[in-house]
Each structure stands twice: as structure tokens, then as C-alpha cells.
Amino acid sequence: MKSLIACVIILFGVSQIYGLDPVQQLPEVHGNKFYYFGFGSNMLAKRIHIQNPSAKFLGAALLNNYRVDFSMPSKFWKGAVATIVPSQGAKTWGSLWEIDLVNLPEIDNQEAVHLGKYKPVSVHVKLQNYDPEIPARLYVITNEPKGNVHDMPPSEVPEDRQPSKTYLQVLVKGAIESGLPEEYVTWLTGFKHNNQTVQHLEELLELQSVPL
Ligand SMILES: *[C@@H]1O[C@H](CO)[C@@H](O)[C@H](O)[C@H]1NC(C)=O
């Protein structure tokens, strides 16, 4: 028994040294940090810093061949929240952050990975004016939404695909703050919302002056 335990300990040590630790194997991990792509509420610095004070903003980043969509109404936000869906030729803009690896469990928790609502995905994004692709972590809603909100006129966006006014204000504020292209900000600003507000978040994230 003792030798078995010793063996396990040695194997664990070797796997650490040779980088077999599954987290260290993720392409977005480098040393004790990882890259994270926020395309929803985590485009906004004040929002991401609530749970991840170590997040350092690297710039506006582009994810090709995915579209942003809205789905899975949340009680916290009083409306649908953002996800991304593989979509040939589509572009999703967001904010690229560098976060301490010790905070990875917190960001998994914020995204309710343990409840199976979201799953982490490793993608490659591009910063503006910097050619190499950067591996980054993001989170998608596990149940992919049916139908593409980009194809729906505002009057035809179903209730369960409409974000709250507060959530949409967070996205617009985050997109402007991160320097996302104007066209993308305009699309977000014009998206159909359900007119619900979350008062404590309006105050905490200073959203009152964000026009929709
Ligand atoms: C949106 O909500 C506000 C109150 O928060 C209300 O005054 C306004 O009429 C609502 N707009 C629509 C289109 O329902």
C-alpha cells in the first residue's frame, strides 16, 4: 500500500514537471496566467473586476466564424444573456483579458460551469493591429439556441431571446469602453430588449447614462 501511494505521488510529481496537468495543457494558459475573451457582460472592466480583480485589459479582439446570440433568460439579469454560436463568416467582437490562473475557478463559477449551464471553449482571437492569433478561453451556453437573432427583425425577437435593458446597457458600455468597432456597438445598441432593469446593477455599474 505504502509503495502504491509513493508511486502515485511520484507520478503526480512527474506529470507536474512535464506539464501533464490538464489546466497547464490548455492553449490559453501561459505560466501562471491565461487569456480570456469576454463578449458579454465581461467586456466591461467594472463588471469583470467584481470577481476577477486581477484581470488586465489587453484590447478589443475579434473572433471569426462565431456569431453572438442571446438565449437562456437569467434571473440575475432579468432577461436573455449572450452566448456565441459557430457561424461561418460571422464575426464576434469582445475584450481580451489576461487573468491570474488562480482566478480560473472563480470565472468558471461565475459562468456556472459546475451547473452545466455554460462550458468553457478554447478559441483563437485577433487583437486589432496585431497579426498573430491568440488562444483564449471563453464560455458558451451549453444548449445552443435555435434560430439566429441576426436574421430576426426587432419585432420578431421572441421574449426568451431578449436581454434586459440593464444587460444590454452593460454590453454597450463595455463595447464602447473596450474600443470595439462602431458598427458592432451600433448593432448591440439597437438590439431588442425586454425593458427590464436591475436597479442595484444600474447603480453599481453606473449604467444610467448608457443610451439604448
Ligand atoms: C419601459 O419601462 C419604463 C419604466 O421603467 C416605462 O416608463 C416605459 O413605458 C417602458 N417602455 C415600454 C416600451 O414598455
The ligand as an ORCA input file, in Angstrom:
! r2SCAN-3c Opt
* xyz 0 1
  C     -40.174     50.758    -20.217
  O     -40.201     50.872    -18.803
  C     -40.429     52.186    -18.321
  C     -40.378     52.121    -16.804
  O     -39.219     51.508    -16.351
  C     -41.759     52.717    -18.817
  O     -41.903     54.036    -18.398
  C     -41.792     52.608    -20.334
  O     -43.090     52.985    -20.791
  C     -41.480     51.205    -20.803
  N     -41.410     51.172    -22.241
  C     -42.020     50.260    -22.964
  C     -41.824     50.355    -24.436
  O     -42.684     49.362    -22.481
*
